Amino acid sequence: MAGHSKWANIKHKKAATDAKRGKIWTRLIKEITVAARMGGEDVDSNPRLRLAVDKAADANMPKENVTRAIQRGAGTLEGANYEEVRYEGYGIGGAAIVVDCMTDNRVRTVAEVRHAFNKYGGNMGTEGSVAFLFQHCGQMFFAPGTNEDALMEAALEAGADDVVTDEEGGIEVLCAPFSLSDLRASLEKAGFKAEVAEVVMKPNTETVFAGDEGIKMQKLLDALENLDDVQEVFTNAIIED
C-alpha cells in the first residue's frame, strides 16, 4: 500500500543520530544492561537483548563495551540499577508525545521531562493519555529505488505484518516488536539492507507541522531528546522543512 512521504524525516533523524554518536552509545549501554537484567545474558534466547546488541553494532560500538553492559545487567559487574519509565504528554497544537526513559532516579527524571514540556510549549499528561494513539512495532525503512515487489515478497514471506511505500519511493516494513532481528536477518540474506531498523511506537495518525509551529514543535522534541535519562521520543507530529 502507499502512503505520504516520510523519507525526508527518516534522513533527518538518521543524520541527527549519527551526529550524537557518543550519546547514542550511552543510551544503548542502558538498553543492553536492562535487557540482560530482565531476560538473561544469552543473546539467542533474549530477543530484546539481541535487538539492543544489533543496534550497538549499527552504531559501531566496541564489542568490549557491549560485553561489559551485558555483564552489568547479568550482575557479574557492578553498575547503576536502571529502571524503565514512560511519560506521555502533548506538544504544540495538542500533538501526542511519548517519552521513554531509563533512570536510576525517577524524581530527577520526571522533573527534567516536565520542565522541558513546560518550557517549550507542551504539557505532561497522565499515564495512558496518548499511548493508545500509537502501535508498538518493529519498523524498517528502505531507500527509494529498492525493488518494491521483490522486497514485499521477501518481507511478507519472512513474517512482516505490512509493507508501505511513500510518495518518494521509500519503503517501510512493519513487524511485531521482537520479530525485528529475525526479519532483518532474513531480508539481508535476500539482499535487502535497511537504512533504519528499530522498535518504535508508531502513531496511528499523523499531524503535519510547518513554519513557526514546526519550529516550536522541533524545539520541544529536541529538548526532550537531549535529556540524559531519555532513551526515545515518539510523536505523531510530522515536521516539514
N, C-alpha and C positions, 0 to 999 in steps of 0.2 A: 504494500500500500504506500501511498505518497503522503508527504507532509511538508510544512513550510520549511524554509532554510534554517538550519541550525549550525551550519559548517563554520561560519564566522565566529560564533560563540565558542565552538569547540577549539578552534585555533587560538583564540584569545586565552582561553582557560589553560591550554597546554603551554603557551608561551609564558603565562604568569607562573605556572607550576615550575617550569624549567628555571625561571629567574629566582625562585625561592628554594633552591635545592637543599641548603642546609636545614631550613625549617621543615621541609618535607621529610628529611631523614629523621628528625626528632619525632615527628608525628608517626612515622612508620615504626620506629622503635617502640613507642607506646602501644600501637596496634598489635605488633608482634608479641609484646610482653603479655598483654591482656588475653590475646587469643591462645597463647600457650598455657596461661594460668587456667583458663576456662575449659579448654578442650584437650590439653596434653601437648607434649612436645613433638609427637610424631606427625610430621607434615602430611604424610599419606593418609592418615586416619582423621585429620583435623582440617576440614575444608576451609574454615575461617583462617587458620594459620597459613595454609597453602596460598590463599589469596594474598595475605599480607606479605609473604615471602616473595611471591611473584611481583608484587608492586615494588618491593625493595630492589629486586633485580632490575626492573624497569628504570628505577631511579639511580642505578649504578651504585647502590650502597655496598660497601665492602662486606664480604661474607662473614668476617670475624665480628662485625657489628651485629649482623643478623643472629649469629650463634649466641653472642652474649645476651641479646634480648630474649631469645628463647630460654636460655638458662635462667635468667632472672624470673621469667614467667613461671618456669617449672620449679622454682625455689632452690636451685643449686647455686645461685649467685644472689648476693644482697642487692636490693634496689627499692625504688619507691613503689608503693602499692597504689596503682591507679584504678579508678573505677569509672565506668561509663555513665554519662548523664546527658539527657537531651532537653533542650529548651526550645520553645516554639514562640513565634511572635509575628508581628505584622510590620511591613515596610511601608514605603511611600504608596499612597493610594490603597492601602489595605492588602498589598501583596503578601503572600504567605512565605514565611521563612522558618526552616528547621535548622537548628544548630546542634551538632553532635560534638560532645566534648569528652576528653579523658582527663581526670584530675585526681590529685591527692589532697585537694582542699575545696570542697563544694562551696563553702561560704565565699571564698575568694572568687571562684569561677562565676557563680551566679551574679555577684556584684559587678564583675567586669562585663559580662554579657548584657546585663540590664543597663549599665552605663552607656555601652555602645549603641544599643537600641535608642535610648532616650536622647543621646547627643546628636544622632543623625536622622532624627525624624520618624523613628519607628516606636513600637512599644511591645513589651513582652506579653505573651498570652499565657493561659493556663495549660496544663498538660492535656494534650488531645485537641487543642483548639484548632490546629491546622494540619496535623499529621495525617488526618483522614483524606486530605486532598492530594496525597502522594502515594505512590506504589513503590514498595521496597523490591528492587530487582537488580539483576546484573545487566550491564549496558556496555556495548562495544560500538565504536564508530570507525567506519572505513572511508577512506578518502574518495572524492569524486574521481571517476574513471575506473573504479573497481567493477568487474563484471557482475552486474546485479543478479542476473539469472543464475549464474554458477554459484555465487555466494549464497543466494537464497536457498538453493537446493542443498548445498552443503550444510548450511546452518540449521535448516529445519530437520534434515536427516540426523544431525547431531544432537537434537533436542531443544533448539531455540523455540521461544514462545512466539516471537514476531520479528519481522524484518520490515523496516520502514525506510523509504528513500525520500530525501528532501529535494527542494527545488534546484539546488546546485549539484545534485547527484551524489551527495554524501549519503552513506547507508548506515542506519542504526540497527543493531541486532540486540534483542532483549531476551533474557532468560531468567530462571529462578536464581536468587542471590548466590547460593553456594554451588550452583552448577557452572559458574562463570569460568573457573580454571579449566575444567574438563572441556567445556565448549571452545574456549580459546585455543587449547592444545589441538583439538580436532580440526579447527579451522586453519591453524598454522600448518598442520600436516597437509591440508588440502591446498596450501599456497596462499592463504589469506591472512595478512598481518594487520591487526587493528591499530589505528593511531592512538586510541584511548580505550582502555578496558577497566571497568571499575564497578563496584557495587554502589548503588545510589538510591536516593529517594526521588523518584521521577514524578513530576507533577502531572496530575490527570488533565488539567487545563492550564493554559499559559496566558500571561498578560504582557503585552509588548509596551516597553517604555522607550521614549526618545527625548532628545532635547534636555531641558533643565531637570525634568522628572527622572530621566535616565541617569543623569549625572548624580543626582541626590541618592538614587537607589544604589548606584555603584559605590558611592562613598560609604553607605551603610554596610553593604556586603563586604567591602574591603576592611572596614573597621572590625567586623566580626571575625573575618578570616585571619586577621593579623594578631588576634589574641592567642597567647601561648597555649592555653588549655583547649582551644578549639581544633577539632580534627577535620570536620567537614561542615560546609554551609550549603543548604539546598533551598532553592526558591522557585516559585512559579513565574518569576519575572524574566522576560527576555529583553535584554538591553541592546538596542540598535545603535550602531555607530553614528 
